[in-house]
C-alpha cells in the first residue's frame, strides 16, 4: 500500500492536498481501516502525508519555507553522496547508473511523463543507495519525496523535471573519479531545479493584501 501511494505521488498522479480517505483506501487495497491508519501514520512520519484531527489524512503540501529548507538540505547532503560514491564506485555500480540513465532517456523518447518524473527523482535516491550509507539513503528518500511534492505545488511554465543530460554529466564525473567536478555539477543541477520553481509567493500567486488593501 505505502509503495503504491508513494509511486503515485512521485509520478504526480496523487497531488499535494489530495484526501486519503481510510474507507476508500481500505476498499482499494482490500484491507482493514486499522491497517490503513497504520500505513498513513508511517507515511506521516516520513512527511509524505499530513494528518489532521477530525479531518483525516492528506497528501502533504510543503510550504515555501519547507521547500527552501529541502533544497538547503539537499545542497548539504548530495555533494557528500557523490563524494562517497566516487570513493566506492565499481563496475557493478557503473552498470546500474548507466541502466538508469537509459531508462530516463527511453521514458523521454516515449513521452512517458509519469515515468520521466518518477525516474528523475529516483536517480538521486540511487546515488545515495550506491554510496553505501544507510543514513544518507533514508535522508535522500525523504528529501526526494518532498522535492516531488514541492514541484507539484510550485512548478512554473518551465520544465522542472531533472534533465537527463545533467544526470549524465554527474555520472561521467563519478566514473572518471573526479569528486570535485561531480560535487559542483550536482550543486549546479540543484540550482537549476530550484530556479525553475515559483518559490517567491504563495502557490496560487494570490496576494490578498494587494487585492483587498485599497477596497
C-alpha positions as a LaTeX table, in Angstrom:
\begin{tabular}{lrrr}
\hline
Residue & $x$ (\AA) & $y$ (\AA) & $z$ (\AA) \\
\hline
Unk1 & 0.00 & 0.00 & 0.00 \\
Unk2 & 2.64 & 2.53 & 1.04 \\
Unk3 & 4.78 & 1.82 & $-2.03$ \\
Unk4 & 1.84 & 2.23 & $-4.41$ \\
Unk5 & 0.81 & 5.51 & $-2.77$ \\
Unk6 & 4.41 & 6.73 & $-2.86$ \\
Unk7 & 4.76 & 5.82 & $-6.55$ \\
Unk8 & 1.56 & 7.72 & $-7.35$ \\
Unk9 & 2.97 & 10.75 & $-5.51$ \\
Unk10 & 6.31 & 10.52 & $-7.33$ \\
Unk11 & 4.54 & 10.28 & $-10.69$ \\
Unk12 & 2.41 & 13.35 & $-9.85$ \\
Unk13 & $-0.79$ & 11.29 & $-10.03$ \\
Unk14 & $-1.57$ & 11.99 & $-6.37$ \\
Unk15 & $-1.17$ & 15.73 & $-5.93$ \\
Unk16 & $-0.47$ & 17.69 & $-2.73$ \\
Unk17 & $-3.62$ & 18.16 & $-0.68$ \\
Unk18 & $-5.40$ & 15.05 & $-2.02$ \\
Unk19 & $-7.55$ & 13.49 & 0.70 \\
Unk20 & $-6.62$ & 9.90 & 1.55 \\
Unk21 & $-9.86$ & 8.55 & 2.97 \\
Unk22 & $-9.49$ & 5.48 & 5.16 \\
Unk23 & $-12.63$ & 3.78 & 3.83 \\
Unk24 & $-11.64$ & 4.26 & 0.19 \\
Unk25 & $-8.09$ & 3.05 & 0.78 \\
Unk26 & $-9.31$ & 0.04 & 2.72 \\
Unk27 & $-11.57$ & $-0.84$ & $-0.20$ \\
Unk28 & $-8.91$ & $-0.26$ & $-2.85$ \\
Unk29 & $-6.31$ & $-2.36$ & $-1.06$ \\
Unk30 & $-8.78$ & $-4.90$ & 0.36 \\
Unk31 & $-7.59$ & $-4.39$ & 3.92 \\
Unk32 & $-8.82$ & $-3.05$ & 7.25 \\
Unk33 & $-9.11$ & 0.58 & 8.30 \\
Unk34 & $-6.74$ & $-0.22$ & 11.16 \\
Unk35 & $-4.10$ & $-1.30$ & 8.65 \\
Unk36 & $-4.72$ & 1.85 & 6.59 \\
Unk37 & $-4.27$ & 4.05 & 9.67 \\
Unk38 & $-1.01$ & 2.26 & 10.47 \\
Unk39 & 0.35 & 2.87 & 6.97 \\
Unk40 & $-0.77$ & 6.51 & 6.89 \\
Unk41 & 0.82 & 7.14 & 10.30 \\
Unk42 & 4.13 & 5.78 & 9.00 \\
Unk43 & 3.90 & 7.89 & 5.85 \\
Unk44 & 3.18 & 10.92 & 8.02 \\
Unk45 & 6.41 & 10.28 & 9.92 \\
Unk46 & 8.15 & 10.26 & 6.53 \\
Unk47 & 6.42 & 13.60 & 5.71 \\
Unk48 & 4.59 & 12.23 & 2.67 \\
Unk49 & 1.22 & 12.56 & 4.41 \\
Unk50 & $-0.28$ & 15.10 & 6.79 \\
Unk51 & $-2.78$ & 14.01 & 9.46 \\
Unk52 & $-5.41$ & 16.40 & 10.79 \\
Unk53 & $-7.71$ & 15.64 & 13.76 \\
Unk54 & $-11.34$ & 15.25 & 12.68 \\
Unk55 & $-10.36$ & 15.74 & 9.04 \\
Unk56 & $-8.20$ & 12.76 & 8.18 \\
Unk57 & $-5.13$ & 12.22 & 6.03 \\
Unk58 & $-3.97$ & 14.25 & 3.04 \\
Unk59 & $-1.00$ & 14.15 & 0.69 \\
Unk60 & 1.48 & 16.63 & 2.18 \\
Unk61 & 1.63 & 20.23 & 0.95 \\
Unk62 & 5.08 & 21.67 & 1.73 \\
Unk63 & 5.10 & 25.39 & 2.46 \\
Unk64 & 7.55 & 27.69 & 0.67 \\
Unk65 & 9.74 & 27.75 & 3.80 \\
Unk66 & 9.72 & 23.95 & 3.92 \\
Unk67 & 10.58 & 23.79 & 0.23 \\
Unk68 & 13.56 & 26.12 & 0.74 \\
Unk69 & 14.67 & 24.00 & 3.70 \\
Unk70 & 14.55 & 20.91 & 1.47 \\
Unk71 & 16.84 & 22.44 & $-1.13$ \\
Unk72 & 19.21 & 23.70 & 1.56 \\
Unk73 & 19.40 & 20.19 & 2.99 \\
Unk74 & 19.98 & 18.70 & $-0.43$ \\
Unk75 & 22.86 & 21.09 & $-1.08$ \\
Unk76 & 24.47 & 19.95 & 2.15 \\
Unk77 & 23.85 & 16.23 & 1.65 \\
Unk78 & 24.17 & 15.44 & $-2.05$ \\
Unk79 & 27.76 & 16.64 & $-2.58$ \\
Unk80 & 28.68 & 14.23 & 0.21 \\
Unk81 & 26.73 & 11.46 & $-1.50$ \\
Unk82 & 28.62 & 11.82 & $-4.78$ \\
Unk83 & 31.92 & 12.24 & $-2.95$ \\
Unk84 & 31.37 & 8.96 & $-1.14$ \\
Unk85 & 30.22 & 7.23 & $-4.33$ \\
Unk86 & 33.37 & 8.29 & $-6.19$ \\
Unk87 & 35.40 & 6.55 & $-3.48$ \\
Unk88 & 33.35 & 3.33 & $-3.66$ \\
Unk89 & 32.29 & 3.12 & $-7.30$ \\
Unk90 & 32.87 & $-0.18$ & $-9.14$ \\
Unk91 & 31.78 & $-1.76$ & $-12.42$ \\
Unk92 & 28.54 & $-3.12$ & $-10.97$ \\
Unk93 & 27.54 & 0.32 & $-9.70$ \\
Unk94 & 28.51 & 1.93 & $-13.00$ \\
Unk95 & 26.26 & $-0.50$ & $-14.87$ \\
Unk96 & 23.35 & 0.34 & $-12.57$ \\
Unk97 & 23.88 & 4.06 & $-13.11$ \\
Unk98 & 24.07 & 3.65 & $-16.88$ \\
Unk99 & 20.96 & 1.45 & $-16.91$ \\
Unk100 & 19.07 & 4.12 & $-15.00$ \\
Unk101 & 20.19 & 6.83 & $-17.43$ \\
Unk102 & 18.99 & 4.65 & $-20.32$ \\
Unk103 & 15.60 & 4.23 & $-18.62$ \\
Unk104 & 15.36 & 8.02 & $-18.27$ \\
Unk105 & 16.22 & 8.56 & $-21.94$ \\
Unk106 & 13.71 & 5.93 & $-23.03$ \\
Unk107 & 10.95 & 7.49 & $-20.91$ \\
Unk108 & 11.55 & 10.88 & $-22.51$ \\
Unk109 & 11.75 & 9.37 & $-26.00$ \\
Unk110 & 8.41 & 7.65 & $-25.43$ \\
Unk111 & 6.89 & 10.83 & $-23.96$ \\
Unk112 & 6.07 & 8.91 & $-20.79$ \\
Unk113 & 5.72 & 11.86 & $-18.43$ \\
Unk114 & 4.88 & 9.77 & $-15.36$ \\
Unk115 & 7.94 & 7.57 & $-15.76$ \\
Unk116 & 10.11 & 10.59 & $-16.56$ \\
Unk117 & 9.10 & 12.36 & $-13.35$ \\
Unk118 & 9.49 & 9.24 & $-11.22$ \\
Unk119 & 12.87 & 8.25 & $-12.68$ \\
Unk120 & 14.21 & 11.79 & $-12.29$ \\
Unk121 & 13.68 & 11.61 & $-8.54$ \\
Unk122 & 14.82 & 8.00 & $-8.27$ \\
Unk123 & 18.20 & 8.93 & $-9.79$ \\
Unk124 & 19.15 & 10.88 & $-6.68$ \\
Unk125 & 17.99 & 8.09 & $-4.40$ \\
Unk126 & 20.02 & 5.60 & $-6.46$ \\
Unk127 & 23.16 & 7.68 & $-5.95$ \\
Unk128 & 22.63 & 7.52 & $-2.19$ \\
Unk129 & 21.95 & 3.79 & $-2.32$ \\
Unk130 & 25.14 & 3.11 & $-4.29$ \\
Unk131 & 27.14 & 5.37 & $-1.97$ \\
Unk132 & 26.53 & 2.74 & 0.68 \\
Unk133 & 25.45 & 4.83 & 3.66 \\
Unk134 & 22.05 & 3.85 & 5.07 \\
Unk135 & 21.52 & 7.15 & 6.89 \\
Unk136 & 22.16 & 9.13 & 3.70 \\
Unk137 & 19.80 & 6.83 & 1.82 \\
Unk138 & 16.97 & 7.39 & 4.31 \\
Unk139 & 17.50 & 11.15 & 4.13 \\
Unk140 & 17.53 & 11.17 & 0.33 \\
Unk141 & 14.33 & 9.12 & 0.10 \\
Unk142 & 12.53 & 11.65 & 2.29 \\
Unk143 & 14.05 & 14.68 & 0.53 \\
Unk144 & 13.23 & 13.23 & $-2.89$ \\
Unk145 & 9.58 & 12.83 & $-1.94$ \\
Unk146 & 9.40 & 16.35 & $-0.51$ \\
Unk147 & 11.02 & 17.71 & $-3.67$ \\
Unk148 & 8.44 & 15.89 & $-5.79$ \\
Unk149 & 5.62 & 17.43 & $-3.76$ \\
Unk150 & 7.28 & 20.84 & $-4.00$ \\
Unk151 & 7.49 & 20.59 & $-7.78$ \\
Unk152 & 3.82 & 19.64 & $-7.94$ \\
Unk153 & 2.89 & 22.74 & $-5.95$ \\
Unk154 & 5.28 & 25.35 & $-7.26$ \\
Unk155 & 6.21 & 24.35 & $-10.79$ \\
Unk156 & 6.35 & 27.14 & $-13.34$ \\
Unk157 & 5.87 & 27.03 & $-17.08$ \\
Unk158 & 9.48 & 25.86 & $-17.31$ \\
Unk159 & 10.07 & 22.10 & $-17.31$ \\
Unk160 & 11.06 & 21.24 & $-13.74$ \\
Unk161 & 11.97 & 17.60 & $-14.33$ \\
Unk162 & 15.63 & 16.78 & $-13.89$ \\
Unk163 & 17.44 & 16.95 & $-17.21$ \\
Unk164 & 18.97 & 13.62 & $-18.17$ \\
Unk165 & 21.97 & 15.45 & $-19.66$ \\
Unk166 & 22.75 & 16.89 & $-16.22$ \\
Unk167 & 22.41 & 13.43 & $-14.66$ \\
Unk168 & 24.76 & 12.03 & $-17.30$ \\
Unk169 & 27.32 & 14.73 & $-16.56$ \\
Unk170 & 27.28 & 13.83 & $-12.85$ \\
Unk171 & 27.63 & 10.12 & $-13.64$ \\
Unk172 & 30.51 & 10.75 & $-16.05$ \\
Unk173 & 32.36 & 12.71 & $-13.37$ \\
Unk174 & 31.78 & 9.89 & $-10.88$ \\
Unk175 & 33.07 & 7.28 & $-13.34$ \\
Unk176 & 36.12 & 9.47 & $-14.05$ \\
Unk177 & 36.83 & 9.63 & $-10.32$ \\
Unk178 & 36.56 & 13.41 & $-10.30$ \\
Unk179 & 34.90 & 14.07 & $-6.97$ \\
Unk180 & 35.18 & 17.86 & $-7.08$ \\
Unk181 & 33.61 & 18.07 & $-10.52$ \\
Unk182 & 30.80 & 15.68 & $-9.55$ \\
Unk183 & 30.01 & 17.78 & $-6.47$ \\
Unk184 & 29.95 & 21.05 & $-8.43$ \\
Unk185 & 27.78 & 19.53 & $-11.16$ \\
Unk186 & 25.34 & 18.30 & $-8.52$ \\
Unk187 & 25.11 & 21.74 & $-6.91$ \\
Unk188 & 24.53 & 23.34 & $-10.31$ \\
Unk189 & 21.85 & 20.73 & $-11.02$ \\
Unk190 & 20.05 & 21.51 & $-7.74$ \\
Unk191 & 20.25 & 25.23 & $-8.54$ \\
Unk192 & 18.59 & 24.53 & $-11.88$ \\
Unk193 & 15.72 & 22.61 & $-10.27$ \\
Unk194 & 15.07 & 25.23 & $-7.60$ \\
Unk195 & 15.44 & 28.08 & $-10.08$ \\
Unk196 & 12.65 & 26.66 & $-12.23$ \\
Unk197 & 10.15 & 26.80 & $-9.34$ \\
Unk198 & 7.98 & 29.66 & $-8.10$ \\
Unk199 & 9.13 & 29.92 & $-4.50$ \\
Unk200 & 8.71 & 33.67 & $-4.05$ \\
Unk201 & 4.95 & 33.73 & $-3.41$ \\
Unk202 & 2.03 & 31.53 & $-2.48$ \\
Unk203 & 1.39 & 28.65 & $-4.86$ \\
Unk204 & $-1.74$ & 30.27 & $-6.30$ \\
Unk205 & 0.05 & 33.58 & $-6.77$ \\
Unk206 & $-2.71$ & 35.48 & $-4.99$ \\
Unk207 & $-1.63$ & 38.49 & $-2.93$ \\
Unk208 & $-4.67$ & 39.24 & $-0.78$ \\
Unk209 & $-3.15$ & 42.40 & 0.68 \\
Unk210 & $-2.58$ & 43.83 & $-2.80$ \\
Unk211 & $-6.05$ & 42.85 & $-3.99$ \\
Unk212 & $-8.08$ & 43.89 & $-0.94$ \\
Unk213 & $-5.95$ & 46.60 & 0.68 \\
Unk214 & $-7.42$ & 49.52 & $-1.26$ \\
Unk215 & $-11.07$ & 48.47 & $-1.03$ \\
\hline
\end{tabular}
